[in-house]
C-alpha cells in the first residue's frame, strides 16, 4: 500500500457504531541466536495518521484467497487445535487461513518470506505470492506458534479479531529487496532486544502480547501446550481469558 493510500485509509474517526471484528493475523519473528532474544519491528511512516513513527509488528486482515494457497507443509495439529479454541469458534479452514495470512503479511510488509522448496514441481503463484514462486518456494506455516488472540474494543471504526503468531528467524528463507523504503508503510526494519527502548512505546495491546511472548521464552523452547491468552473487552474493561492450558 503506498503512502497516499495509507493516509486515506487511516483518516477516519476514532469511534464508530458497532462493527463486527474481522479476522487478522500478526507475525512476530524472533532471533534467539544471542543471549537476549530479539524481535523484528518495523517503523511506520511519520506522516500516516494512525500510529505515525511507531514501531509495529507486521500483520493485517485475512484475505479470501489465503486458504487456497498451496503450502510446503500444513500447520501442525497442535496449532490448529489452539486456533480453534475460544469463541467465536474458528473452523479448521479458517485456522489455516490465519496462519497463511501471517506469512503473507510479513512478506508483503517486510520482504521477509517464510517458505520451503516443495517436494514436487512448485505451482506457479502470482499476485502477493509471486515472490515465493520466483524463489521456487511455497509458504511454510509448520513452524508457527500461537502466542495470543485479541479483539479490538467495540466502538472503533476498524475492529479485528487478531491472532498473534511467532516464528524463529531461521524460518526466513527469502528476502525481497526494496519493500521497506522512505515512502512505504514501513520505512525501517529493526531487530531489537526484548525490553529495549524501541519497544517501550508500543500500543498497550502489543505490549501485552510481547509480555506473553517474553514469559513463554523465559520457560524454554516454545510449546503448543502453553496457555494462550485471549484479550477481549466486556463491560468496558479488558478481560484476559485463557484459550488453552492453565492460566
Secondary structure as UniProt FT lines:
FT   HELIX           3..10
FT   STRAND          22..31
FT   STRAND          38..44
FT   TURN            46..47
FT   TURN            52..53
FT   STRAND          55..56
FT   STRAND          59..61
FT   TURN            64..65
FT   HELIX           66..68
FT   STRAND          71..73
FT   HELIX           77..84
FT   HELIX           92..110
FT   STRAND          112..116
FT   HELIX           127..129
FT   HELIX           130..134
FT   TURN            135..136
FT   STRAND          138..140
FT   TURN            142..143
FT   STRAND          145..151
FT   TURN            154..155
FT   STRAND          160..168
FT   HELIX           169..171
FT   STRAND          172..175
FT   TURN            177..178
FT   TURN            182..183
FT   STRAND          186..193
FT   TURN            194..195
FT   HELIX           197..199
FT   TURN            200..201
FT   HELIX           204..218
FT   TURN            224..225
FT   STRAND          229..234
FT   TURN            235..236
FT   STRAND          237..242
//
